[in-house]
Amino acid sequence: MADTKREIERKFEFPEPDGAGGTGKAGKSGKKASKAARHALPDLAGTAGIAAVRDEGTVDLDAVYYDTRDQRLAADGLTLRRRTGGGDAGWHLKLPVSPGVRDEVSAPLGDSVPPALAALVRSRVRGAALEPQVRLRSSRKVSHLLDADGAVLAELSTDTVRAEREEAAAAWTEVEVELADGVDPALLDAVEKRFGKAGLRVSDAPSKVARALDETGAPPPARPEPAPDDDSAGAYVLSYLREQLDAVIAQDPAVRRNLPDSVHQLRVATRRTRSAFKTYREVLDRDVTDPLGDELRWLAAELGVDRDQEVLLERLQTRLGELPRTLLLGPVRGRLRVWNNARRSGSRRRALAALDSKRYLTLLDSLDALLADPPLLEGAARPAEDVLPQAVIHDHGRLAKRIGAALDLEPGHERDLALHEARKAAKRSRYAAEAAVPALGKPAKRLAKAVKKVQTLLGDHQDSVVAREALLGLGVQAAAAGESAFTWGVLHAREEALADRRERELPDVWEKASDPARRAPLAG
C-alpha cells in the first residue's frame, strides 16, 4: 500500500571556506572548530511567524537511490530510494510538481522495488532495469520551527552527507526547510532572506541525489531543449511533438494515482499528436505516422471510457443541483450513484490495463524512435513561416465544410451526428493553430482562441446529446424499480432545450471565428 504526501521545501548551502586549515593536532582542532562555526545556523525565532525553535535530536539515515543505467529518472527530476533510519524508513518515490514542490509516494521497506512504485515510473523506465546508482549516508540534525501556540510550522534539518558511487565519493553539508501541511509558502521566503544575511544560499542542486551524481562524476543526462533547433517547419513540428510525448509520459503516473484531470490531460496529448500527424502531412511521412496515429487512437479510447463517464456524472450532478427540491421526486441521487458505480466498475481497471500493456510501451518506444529519426519530407526543410500557415488554413477550411454541412440539415439525429463531426474538426483546427503559435505568433493565437469558442459550443452540444441518452436510461431503470421517472424526464427536457440553444448560437459564433480577417495575417 503506497501513501502520498506533498513536500514543499527549500534547500540551502553553506558558503565555501576561503582556504584550508593547518596541520597536526592543533591544526585539526582549529579546522574542526572552524567547520562547526561555518555550519552554524542563525536563530530563526522572530522570523515571520516563528516563535521558537525546538531541538528534535539527530538521526542517521542510509539511502540507496535506484535508476536505470542511463539515469532516466534523474533526467526527469524523479528520485527513487530505499532508506533506513529515521521515522519514515521504506521506499520513497519523489515526483516533481513545481520548483521546490514534490509529491512523495512511500511504500513499506522491502528488498526489491515495490510494484506500486515501479508502476509509477513505467512510462519512463519501460523495459529497463532499476538498479542501485548511488548511496547516501547522512547524519541529520532536526529542529522544529514553532508558532506562538507551539504548532509546528516547518522542519529544519541540517544534513551532513556522504555520497558513494562505485569508487567515487563526495561529502557536503546542506540545510533543508520543509513546511508542515497548510503553512503559507511565504515562510520559506522569510527564512531564505534570514539565511541569506548569514551567508547561506539556495542550493543549485534540485535534490541530494542530483548533487551526489554530479559530484561523483555521473551527472544526469541533459533533457532535449524544447525550443526548435532552427526556423524550419520540421524543427517546429518536431518540437511540438516532443512536447506532447513529454506530456504523455508525465501524466502517466498522475493517471495511475487517479489525480484530478490527469486522464483528460493525457488524452489531450494523444489527440494533439494525432492531429499534428494529419495537419503537417507535408512535413512528416504519413506512411510512418498513420500507424502511430491508430495506436494513439486506441490509447485515447481505452482511457476515455472512464473519463467520459466522469464528465457525464459531473454534468448530471450539476443539473440535479440546479433543480428546486420540489422537482426531485424519488431517490434520484441514490439512483444516479448506483448507475454510475455500475458503469465505472470496470472503466478504471480498463484504463490501467492499457497503461500496463506491452502495446502501450511499444507505442512510447515508437514515438521516441520517430523523434530520434524523424521521417521528414521535402516540406520539412522549408521555413516554418511558409509551411505552417498553409496547414492551419487548410484545417480551418475543413472545419468550415463540416459546419456548413451540419447547418444545412434539419434538427434531429443526423444533425447531431454532423455537429459531432464538426466538433472534431474544430478540435483539429484549434490544435493546428496552437501548434503554430511559436512560429507564427499572435495571428495563430487569435485564430486558435476563436476556434476554441466554436469547439466549446459544439462540445456542450455533444455532451447534451450523450446526457439525454443517459437520462433516458435512468428513467427506464427508475420506472422498472417502481420509482418516479419524473425528475429524469425534466432533466431530459432541459438538456434538449440547451442543445437547441447551442444550435441557434452556432451561426453567430462561427461567423466570428470564420472572419477572413482572422486568416489574412496567416496567408501573408
ABEGO torsion letter per residue (X at the ends): XBBBBBBBBBBBBBBBBABBBBBEAAAAAAAAAAAAAAABBBBABGBEABABBBBAEBBBBBBBBBBBAAGAAAAAGBBBBBBBEEAABEBBBBBBABBGBBBBBBBBBBABBBAAAAAAAAAAAEABBBBBABBBBBBBBBBBBBBAAGBBABBBBBBBBBBBBEABBBBBBBBBBBBBBGBBAAAAAAAAAAAAAAGBBBBABABAAAAAAAAAGBBBBBBBBABBABABAAAAAAAAAAAAAAAAAAAAAAAAAGBBGAAAAAAAAAAAAAAAAAABAAABBAAAAAAAAAAAAAAAAAAAAAAAAAAAAAAAAAAAAABBAAABBEBAAAAAAAAAAAAAAAAAAAAAAAAABAAAAAAAAAAAAAAABBBBBAAAABBAAAAAAAAAAAAAAAAAAAAAAAAABBBEAAAAAAAAAAAAAAAAAAAAAAAAAAAAEAAAAAAAAAAAAAAAAAAAAAAAAAAAAAAAAAAAAAAAAGBBAAAAAAAAAAAAAAAAAAAAAAAAAAAAAABAAAAAAAAX
